[in-house]
Each structure stands twice: as structure tokens, then as C-alpha cells.
Amino acid sequence: MRQSNFFNFVLFLFASLFLIMVSSDCAVAKDGSLTFATTTPPKSNHEIAAQKFVDTVAKKTNGRINIKHYGAGSLYNAKSIMPAMSNNQIDIGLLHVALVGRRSPVLEFVGSFGALGCWESYEHYYKFLDNPRTREIASAEFEKYFNGRLLAAWSFGTSLIGRRDKAITTIDDFKGLKIRTAGTAMATMYKALGAIPISLSSKELYTGLQRGTIEGAGSGVSRWRRSKLYEVAPYLTVDPTIPYFSMWIVINNKSWSKLSKEDQKIISETAKDLESWTRDYAAKERAEDFAFLKTKVKAFEELSSKEKAKLVSTVKPVMKKFAKEQLGDQYQELWDLLEKSK
């Protein structure tokens, strides 16, 4: 009799634990609570877009979906957010384009860095990125490497190249230049231009330029303004190698599967709508930052159409070889998509 009671007790305990686990596993579906982490600077277009995303989803679902936004790196930094996404520790994350590319050569290429210097215009890259097949390829990579579903690519901005001594006005000005690089693709591209790549983190940019460890560097327009890099490199040139690069907004697969079809549609469409918004805002922000920087620097230049064409023709064969080595079987399709997007 005692054995029977003990067996019944154990059976009841296991059943209770099972129900608790099921209830816990379905928490997102029941109360609509989702966590959303971003790592971009405060007041940047991505942080504004993130709040718009939260507010819009809440409005469209009449408060059924409650997204808790942890902004500006308050929960994870640009590196730690990636394993957090892969390990189901965050529901939605905005992942850094360059760091994502370190895990996946395909995403490095789709994120523009794997083909630096090969984009003939900003429109060229957007057409490539907006191709349904490009998105399909990117989505498969996020499934594979991040256990996530790609929602959208939010535009962040373009880049400037600064020098300590003079502005870059021709591609010959790259020859012998000690320039900061981040990653193998960028180093490969600058070598093709005759520059000397030096690896430095973004945190070392100011002191590296100040001390002469590097003579030049490329970085986002907003960083040149907000980190006051123009103080140590007052000769600026609009970067002809990088288009409007984007960050990836991704939702964890487990979190996605718990949502109803209706809520999945709302979240997906809202993220995609804000993709267009970030492009417009990034262009507006870029113009404002340009106007500010022009009042602070000794020179602010842009390569002529002829020089841009020379840069592309110089870099392209080298980057094509690099892409072939990195992408393997996926090289031809991705390169064809790049060419067809001109």
C-alpha cells in the first residue's frame, strides 16, 4: 500500500512539473511579453526606430504584445548579444552588421563588407539587399548561425574617411597610407588600393589618430561627429567604398514559434515598415552631420565620378577573388546578384 501511495505521489509530482514546464514555455504566447535588445548609441536612428517598433506593435495588438526594450547596450553589448540570441536568452535583437559577418562569410557579403569597394552607388547596394533572393539567402544564414528569423535590415548610415594631413581626393592618395581596418575584407580592399592596413578597435580610433599610430581611418558619419574624431583627423572624404550599411533585426526562433500567425504578421510587417523609415532618417541624419562637420574640419571632399570608377575597377578583381575564397559554393549566385543589381 505504501509503495502504491509512493508511486502515486511520484506520478503526481512529475505531472505537476510537466504542467509547470508547459505553462512556462508558453509564457510568451499567453502574456505577449518579449524582450528586445539594441546596442547602438543613445538617440541614434536605431534607438528611435526601436521605440517606434515597440509602440507600434503595442498599438496594433491593443497591448496584447508587450515588448520590453533594453536600449543602447543596457542589456548586452554588440558582441554579447549574438550568443544571447543563439542561446534563447533574448527574444528580439538588433545585431551589428560587421560582427554578424565574422560568424558567416555569406552575411559579411550580404551586409556589404564582403564586397567593399564594389558598390557603384548607394542605390546599387539597396537593390542588391532588397532582392527577394538575397533576403532568402540571408534568412537561411540567421537560421543556421543565430537560431533566429530575420525580420528586417535597418539602415544605420554611411562612412567618412579622415586623414591627419590631407584629404583623399584621388585613389592614389591611398598609396602608403597607414589606415585603420576592421576585419579581413576591409584589409584586403585597402591593400588593393596600396594602403597599409592596421587593425584597431573603434575605441582606439581617437588615440590612434592622435598619436600617429594610424594616419587615416574610416568610420560612420555619426561617430566622426559624436566622438569628435575630426579633432585629430580634420581632413575628411566621403567614403567611396561603403554604402548605407544596415543592422539586422532578428527574432529568436523559439519566441517566434510561440506567437500566433496574426502576431507574427504584425511584428514582421512593423519591422519591415521601419526599414524604410530608417533609410529616410539615416539620409536626413547624414545631411545634418555633414553640415556640422563642414564647420569643424580643414577639408571635406568627395571623390569625382571618374575617381570612384577607378576605385571600383581597381578593387573589384581583388574582392571578387576574396569573395570566391570565402563563399565557396554560394559565391557565384551572390556575385551574380551583385552584378544584376547595378
C-alpha positions in Angstrom: 0.0 0.0 0.0 2.8 2.3 0.9 4.5 1.5 -2.4 1.3 2.4 -4.2 1.0 5.7 -2.4 4.6 6.5 -3.1 4.1 5.7 -6.8 1.1 7.9 -7.0 2.9 10.7 -5.3 5.8 10.5 -7.7 3.4 10.3 -10.7 1.6 13.4 -9.3 4.9 15.2 -8.9 6.1 14.5 -12.4 2.7 15.6 -13.8 2.8 18.8 -11.9 6.4 19.6 -13.1 5.3 18.9 -16.6 2.4 21.3 -16.4 4.7 24.0 -14.9 7.2 23.5 -17.7 4.5 23.7 -20.4 3.0 26.8 -18.8 6.4 28.4 -18.5 7.3 27.5 -22.1 4.1 29.2 -23.4 4.5 32.3 -21.3 5.3 34.5 -24.4 2.2 33.2 -26.2 -0.1 33.9 -23.3 1.0 37.2 -22.0 2.8 38.6 -25.1 5.9 39.5 -23.2 9.0 39.9 -25.4 12.5 41.3 -24.7 14.2 43.4 -27.3 17.8 44.5 -27.0 19.7 47.1 -29.1 23.3 48.2 -28.8 23.6 51.4 -30.9 24.3 54.8 -29.3 21.6 56.7 -27.5 19.4 58.9 -29.7 20.7 57.2 -32.9 18.2 56.4 -35.6 18.2 52.7 -34.5 17.3 53.6 -30.9 14.5 55.8 -32.2 13.3 53.1 -34.6 13.4 50.5 -31.7 11.0 52.6 -29.6 8.7 53.1 -32.7 8.7 49.4 -33.1 7.7 48.7 -29.5 5.0 51.4 -29.6 3.6 50.4 -33.0 3.4 46.7 -32.1 1.6 47.5 -28.8 -0.9 49.7 -30.7 -1.6 47.2 -33.4 -2.2 44.4 -30.9 -4.1 46.6 -28.4 -1.5 45.9 -25.8 -1.6 42.2 -26.3 2.1 42.2 -27.2 4.3 43.9 -24.6 7.9 44.4 -25.8 10.4 45.4 -23.1 13.1 47.4 -24.9 16.7 47.4 -23.4 18.4 50.1 -25.5 21.9 51.4 -26.1 23.7 48.4 -24.8 22.0 48.3 -21.4 21.4 44.6 -21.5 24.0 43.3 -24.0 26.9 44.9 -26.0 27.4 44.3 -29.7 29.4 41.1 -29.1 27.5 39.5 -26.3 24.1 40.0 -27.9 25.0 37.4 -30.6 25.4 34.3 -28.3 22.4 35.6 -26.3 20.3 35.3 -29.4 21.7 31.9 -30.3 21.0 30.6 -26.8 17.4 31.8 -26.4 18.4 34.5 -23.9 16.8 37.3 -25.8 13.6 37.4 -27.9 14.5 40.1 -30.4 17.9 41.7 -31.1 19.4 44.3 -33.3 22.7 42.6 -34.5 25.8 44.5 -35.7 26.4 44.0 -39.4 30.2 43.6 -39.1 30.1 41.3 -36.1 27.5 39.1 -37.7 29.8 38.8 -40.7 32.5 37.3 -38.6 30.3 34.3 -38.0 29.1 33.9 -41.5 31.0 34.9 -44.7 27.7 35.0 -46.5 26.3 37.6 -44.1 29.5 39.5 -44.4 28.9 39.7 -48.1 25.2 40.4 -47.9 26.0 43.1 -45.3 28.2 44.8 -47.9 31.5 44.3 -46.2 32.5 41.2 -48.1 32.4 43.3 -51.3 33.8 46.6 -50.1 34.7 48.9 -52.9 32.5 47.1 -55.4 29.3 49.1 -54.9 28.9 51.6 -57.6 26.3 53.7 -55.7 24.1 53.6 -52.6 21.2 52.5 -54.9 23.3 49.6 -56.2 23.6 48.2 -52.7 19.9 48.7 -51.8 18.8 47.0 -54.9 21.0 44.0 -54.1 19.8 43.9 -50.4 16.1 44.2 -51.4 16.3 41.4 -53.9 14.0 38.6 -52.5 16.6 36.0 -53.2 19.3 38.0 -51.3 16.9 38.1 -48.3 16.2 34.4 -48.6 19.9 33.6 -48.5 20.4 35.9 -45.5 17.5 34.4 -43.7 18.9 30.9 -44.0 22.2 32.1 -42.5 20.4 33.6 -39.5 18.6 30.3 -39.0 21.9 28.4 -39.2 24.2 30.6 -37.1 21.9 32.6 -34.8 18.8 30.3 -34.2 16.8 33.3 -35.4 14.4 34.6 -38.0 15.4 37.7 -40.0 12.8 40.5 -39.7 14.4 43.4 -41.4 17.7 45.3 -42.2 17.6 48.7 -40.5 19.8 51.3 -42.2 22.4 53.0 -40.0 24.3 55.3 -42.2 27.4 55.8 -44.4 31.0 56.4 -43.7 33.7 59.0 -43.9 37.5 58.6 -44.2 39.6 61.0 -42.2 43.3 61.8 -42.5 45.6 63.7 -40.2 47.5 65.6 -43.0 45.4 65.9 -46.2 42.1 64.9 -47.7 41.8 61.9 -50.0 40.7 63.3 -53.5 42.1 60.5 -55.7 42.7 56.8 -55.3 46.4 57.5 -55.5 46.1 59.2 -52.0 45.6 55.7 -50.5 49.0 54.5 -51.5 51.3 54.1 -48.5 48.6 55.3 -46.1 48.6 53.7 -42.7 44.8 53.2 -42.3 42.7 51.6 -39.6 40.9 48.4 -40.7 38.4 46.1 -39.1 38.3 42.6 -40.4 40.0 40.7 -43.3 37.7 42.0 -46.0 38.5 45.7 -45.3 42.2 44.9 -45.0 42.0 43.1 -48.4 40.3 46.0 -50.0 42.7 48.7 -48.7 45.7 46.6 -49.7 44.3 46.6 -53.3 44.5 50.4 -53.1 48.1 50.3 -51.9 47.3 51.3 -48.3 48.8 49.8 -45.2 46.1 48.2 -43.1 46.4 48.4 -39.3 43.9 46.7 -37.2 42.4 48.8 -34.4 39.2 48.7 -32.4 36.8 51.6 -32.7 37.6 52.5 -29.1 41.2 53.1 -30.2 40.4 55.4 -33.1 40.9 58.7 -31.4 44.2 58.0 -29.7 45.5 56.1 -32.7 44.9 59.1 -34.9 46.2 61.5 -32.2 49.4 59.6 -31.7 50.0 58.8 -35.4 49.7 55.1 -34.9 47.4 55.4 -37.9 47.3 58.2 -40.5 43.7 57.7 -41.5 40.6 55.8 -40.7 37.1 55.1 -42.0 34.1 55.2 -39.6 30.5 56.0 -39.5 29.5 59.7 -40.1 27.8 60.0 -36.7 30.9 58.6 -34.9 33.1 61.3 -36.6 30.8 63.9 -35.1 29.9 62.5 -31.7 33.3 61.1 -30.8 35.0 64.3 -32.2 37.3 62.3 -34.4 37.6 65.4 -36.6 39.8 67.0 -33.9 42.6 64.5 -34.7 41.8 63.9 -38.4 40.5 67.2 -39.7 40.7 66.2 -43.4 37.5 64.3 -44.4 36.4 62.5 -47.5 33.1 60.8 -48.1 33.9 57.1 -48.1 33.5 55.7 -51.6 33.8 52.1 -50.5 30.9 51.5 -48.2 27.1 52.0 -49.0 24.4 52.7 -46.4 25.1 49.7 -44.2 22.4 48.2 -42.2 22.0 46.3 -38.9 19.9 43.2 -38.7 16.8 42.9 -36.6 16.2 39.2 -35.7 13.8 37.3 -33.5 14.6 34.1 -31.8 13.0 31.0 -33.4 11.6 29.8 -30.1 10.0 33.1 -29.4 8.6 33.3 -33.0 7.0 29.9 -32.8 5.1 30.9 -29.7 3.4 33.8 -31.4 0.1 33.5 -33.2 0.1 33.9 -37.0 -1.6 37.2 -36.6 1.0 38.5 -34.2 3.8 37.1 -36.4 2.5 39.2 -39.3 2.2 42.3 -37.2 5.8 42.0 -35.9 7.2 41.2 -39.3 5.3 44.0 -41.1 6.2 46.6 -38.4 9.9 45.7 -38.6 9.8 45.9 -42.4 8.0 49.2 -42.4 10.7 50.7 -40.1 13.3 49.5 -42.6 12.1 52.2 -45.0 11.8 54.7 -42.1 15.5 54.1 -41.1 16.7 54.7 -44.7 15.0 58.1 -44.8 16.1 59.0 -41.3 19.7 57.9 -42.0 19.8 60.1 -45.1 18.5 63.1 -43.1 20.8 62.5 -40.2 23.8 62.2 -42.6 23.0 65.5 -44.2 22.8 67.2 -40.8 26.1 65.6 -39.7 27.8 66.7 -42.9 26.7 70.3 -42.4 28.0 70.2 -38.8 31.4 68.6 -39.7 32.0 71.0 -42.6 32.2 73.8 -40.0 34.8 71.9 -37.9 37.3 70.5 -40.4 40.0 71.8 -42.7 38.7 70.0 -45.7 35.6 68.0 -46.7 35.9 66.2 -50.0 34.1 63.7 -52.2 35.8 61.7 -55.0 34.8 62.6 -58.5 32.8 60.1 -60.6 36.0 59.3 -62.6 37.9 58.5 -59.4 35.1 56.4 -58.0 35.0 54.4 -61.2 38.8 53.9 -61.0 38.5 52.7 -57.4 35.8 50.1 -58.3 37.9 48.8 -61.2 41.0 48.6 -59.1 39.4 46.9 -56.1 36.8 44.7 -57.8 39.1 41.9 -59.1 40.7 41.5 -55.7 37.4 41.5 -53.8 36.0 39.1 -56.3 38.8 36.6 -55.6 38.4 37.2 -51.9 34.6 36.5 -52.1 35.2 33.3 -54.1 37.5 32.0 -51.4 35.2 33.0 -48.6 31.8 32.0 -50.0 32.6 28.6 -51.7 29.5 27.1 -53.4 27.5 30.3 -52.7 29.9 32.6 -54.4 28.6 32.6 -57.9 25.0 33.2 -57.0 25.8 36.1 -54.7 28.2 37.7 -57.1 25.6 37.4 -59.9 23.1 39.1 -57.6 25.6 41.9 -57.0 26.2 42.4 -60.8 22.5 42.3 -61.7 21.7 44.9 -59.1 23.6 47.7 -60.8 
